[in-house]
């Protein structure tokens, strides 16, 4: 790790600590849900799953977000339940993010 600015060092440390906590939280939640698979097994099994996300603009301030999970196996559903996540198709209306001026002028 080489950063010369304090802000970048702080950001790197923050992200490292966040990743450390996530790496402990996820297996803990899965064990509570009765899943004792290793990270390697989870990676292989979830590489078989696809989630398609479509954003549909509604007006200047809102859009509709459509999520569709494809190829879900019973194992995937069990993991999603253990983590408290939704599966299959769901729709959510949300406030649209406007691009910043620097991105528009590029």
N, C-alpha and C positions, 0 to 999 in steps of 0.2 A: 504494500500500500504506500503510495507516494502522493501526498497532497501538500501543496505549499500554502494554501489559504486556510485560515481558521474555520471559515464557514464550510468548506468542503470536508475538512477533517471531522467537524461535528456531524455533518450529514452522513458521512461514511460510518461513523460510530453508531449513530441513530439507526441506520438501516441494518447494520450488523446485529444490534440488540433486538430490533424488531423481528428479524429472521430467526434469531435464536429462540425467541418466545413462540413464534409460529411453529417452529420445528418441535417444540415440546407440547404445545396446545393441541395440535392436530392428532398426534398419536394418542394423547390422553383421552380426547373425545371419542376416537375410534375404539379404544379399549373399553370405554364405558358402554359403547354400542355393541360390544361383543366381537369386534374386528381386531385381530392380532396380526395382520399382515405387515410385512416389512415395507420400507420406502420403495425398494426395488420392485416388489410385487405390485404395489399400488401404481407405480409409474407404468409398468407394462400393461396392466389392466386398463388404466385410464387413457393410454395411448390409443385404445380401440374405440373410444367414445368421441363423439363430435357434438359441439354446441354451436348452433348457427344463431347469430344475433343480427337483427335488422333494425335500423333506426329510420322511422318514417316522420319527416317534418309535418307538423300539423298547422302551425302558424309561426309568427315571428318569435314567439316566446316558449312554445311547447312542442314536444315531439312524442311519438309513441315508440316504445322499445319492445320488440318481439324477440323472445328467446325460444328456441326449439332444440331440445335434446334428442339426438338420434343414436340409434344402436345401443340403447340402455339395456344392460344385462341385470339380472337380480343382484349381483354383487355391487354394481354401480348404485342401484336404488338403496341398498342397505347402507352404503357409505354416505350417500346424500342424506338419508334419514338420521344417521348418527351425528352428522355435522349440522343438522337443522337447516338444510338447504332445500329449495324447491326443485322439482324435476318436471320433465316434459315441457309442454308449451305454456307459457304465461306471457301476459301483456302488462306493461306498466306505462303510465303517462308520466312524463317528467319534464322539468323545465329545460329548455334547450340551452346549450352553451354556445355563446357567440364567439367566433374566432377573434383573437387579439389583433390589433392593428398591424403588428409586425408580420403575422402570418398571412394577412390579406394582401399586403404589399410585396410579398416575395415573388 
